[in-house]
Amino acid sequence: MTQRDKAIYLDITPVTLRNWKKHKPNLYKIVMLGFAFEEAVQKSKSNYEELKAFEEKLSK
């Protein structure tokens, strides 16, 4: 997800996101950690589904 995509998701402008990075680094860090967490959860879900499908193929 690009910075622009993140800004749109948050319903703010990309400039606001850049300003947070520059002037409110803790807020920016928290927001970016939230996006990283969401991405990690999605990857874990995808890996689980892939492994589950593999397990089903092996059990046949």
C-alpha positions as CSV (number, residue, x, y, z in Angstrom):
1,M,0.0,0.0,0.0
2,T,1.5,3.4,-1.0
3,Q,1.5,6.5,1.2
4,R,-1.3,7.8,-1.0
5,D,-3.4,4.7,-0.5
6,K,-2.8,4.9,3.3
7,A,-3.9,8.5,3.3
8,I,-7.0,7.7,1.3
9,Y,-7.8,4.8,3.7
10,L,-7.5,7.2,6.7
11,D,-9.6,9.9,4.9
12,I,-6.8,12.4,5.0
13,T,-4.5,14.0,2.4
14,P,-1.1,12.6,1.6
15,V,0.3,16.0,2.7
16,T,-1.3,15.5,6.2
17,L,0.4,12.1,6.4
18,R,3.8,13.6,5.5
19,N,3.2,16.4,8.1
20,W,2.5,13.8,10.7
21,K,5.8,12.1,9.8
22,K,7.7,15.4,10.1
23,H,5.9,17.1,13.0
24,K,4.2,14.2,14.9
25,P,6.5,11.2,14.6
26,N,4.9,9.2,17.4
27,L,1.5,9.5,15.8
28,Y,2.9,8.6,12.4
29,K,4.7,5.6,13.9
30,I,1.5,4.3,15.5
31,V,-0.4,4.6,12.3
32,M,2.3,2.8,10.3
33,L,2.5,0.1,12.9
34,G,-1.3,-0.4,12.5
35,F,-0.9,-0.8,8.8
36,A,2.0,-3.3,9.3
37,F,-0.1,-5.3,11.8
38,E,-3.0,-5.5,9.4
39,E,-0.6,-6.7,6.6
40,A,0.9,-9.3,8.9
41,V,-2.5,-10.6,9.8
42,Q,-3.5,-10.9,6.2
43,K,-0.3,-12.7,5.3
44,S,-0.8,-15.1,8.2
45,K,-4.4,-15.8,7.1
46,S,-3.2,-16.4,3.5
47,N,-0.4,-18.8,4.7
48,Y,-2.9,-20.7,6.9
49,E,-5.3,-21.1,4.0
50,E,-2.5,-22.3,1.8
51,L,-1.2,-24.8,4.3
52,K,-4.8,-26.0,5.0
53,A,-5.3,-26.6,1.2
54,F,-1.9,-28.4,1.1
55,E,-3.0,-30.6,4.0
56,E,-6.3,-31.5,2.3
57,K,-4.4,-32.5,-0.9
58,L,-2.1,-34.8,1.2
59,S,-5.0,-36.4,3.0
60,K,-6.7,-37.5,-0.2
